[in-house]
Amino acid sequence: MNIHILRYKATSLQIQEMLTAFPDMRMIKIVVDIENEILAGGSGMHYECEQLLLGEGSAQENLWGANWFPDEQSIEFESLINIRPRQNRSIIIQDENICNEVERITRSFLGDVNP
């Protein structure tokens, strides 16, 4: 498993390493800190990325899970870590503003990088 914490645009090698968790699906599980604008990706479960970011000082309410598909340059706003009684009652992010922030940060770090 190759989890990376990104504060800047990913390299092709980092994308390749993050894809090793789901090589057949060509998918990267990611967790985005929308407050600090950092991203962790490459684990088999969103929870593992979440734990790394919490260890880096991120606040739980700012962490959102999603899946990135580099071949299609698309994002899926779905993760078990997104279930929060006060913020979000689904595995899918319900707040459009949060979705926009997760997508903006994800594209700035992972978008247009050829694995």
Buried (B, 14 or more C-beta within 10 A) or exposed (E): EBBBBBEEEBEEEBBBBBBEBBEEEEBBBBBBBBEBBBBBBBBEBBBBBBBBBBEEEBEEEBBBBBBBBBEEEEBBBBBEBBEEEEBBEEBBBEEEEBBEBBBBBBEBBBBEBEB
